């Protein structure tokens, strides 16, 4: 087998392992992000405010949580890309 085929095989393997690890990390972090946000704002119950119809809290909470999830996803994508680059060199 040539070195190119071996390198491509390693790159695919690293991408699959990195993707699986990234998916597990994202699933693990996603429910914890709202809990961290709740600890930052201890005097406000965001869930209760959202149920009461407080749209401002719902918008702010949604933006913070979604931004945190996107941030974690970017970090995981960078890790997978780093694995691919390492496998191809």
N, C-alpha and C positions, 0 to 999 in steps of 0.2 A: 504494500500500500504506500502511496506517496504521502509526503508530509502534509500536503494540502488537504487531502481527505481526512487525515487524522486530526488536523487542526479544526476542520469544519465539524467533525464529530465531537471534539471537546467543546467547541463553541456552542453547539446545540445542547450538549449535556449541561454545561454551565448555565445556559439560558433557561432550560427547564427547571433546574434546581433553584436558580435564583428567582424565577417566576413563582415557583411553589412556595419558597420561603417568603417572598414578598407578599403573596396572597395570604398566607397564614398570619404574617405580621399585621397586614391591613385589617383582617378580620379580628385580630386580637386588640388592635388599637382603637378601632371604630367605636365600640361601646364605651371605652374608657375616656374618650375625649369629652363627652358631655359631663361625665362625673368630675373631671378635672375642672371644667368650667363652673360647675356647681360649687366646688370648693373655693374658687376664686371669688364668687359672689355669694357669701353665706347668708346674707340677710334677705335674699330674694329667691323664691321658689319659681323657677322658670316654667316648670310644667303646670303649676297652678295658674300662673299668669297667662299662659297660652290658652288654657282651658277657659279662663274668664274672658278671653277675646282680646287680650292686649296684643295688638298687631305689632307694635314697636318691639316688644320683647321677642316675639316670634321671629321677626325679620332679623334682629340682631343675633339671636341665638342660632338661627339657621345659617347665617353668614359666617359666624365664628366657627361653628362645627364643620361646615363644608370647607372652609379655608384650611382648617387643621387637617382634614382628611386628604385634601389635595396636596398639602405640604408633605404629609407622610408618603403619599403615593409618588411624589417627585423624588423623594429620598430613596425609595425602594427601586424606582426606575433607574436612578443613577447607579445603584449597587448592581443591578442586573447588567447594565451597560458596561460597568467596570469589569464584571466577570467575563463578558464577551470579549472585551478588548484584551484582557489578560490571557484568555484562551487562544486568541488569534496571534499572539506574539510569541 
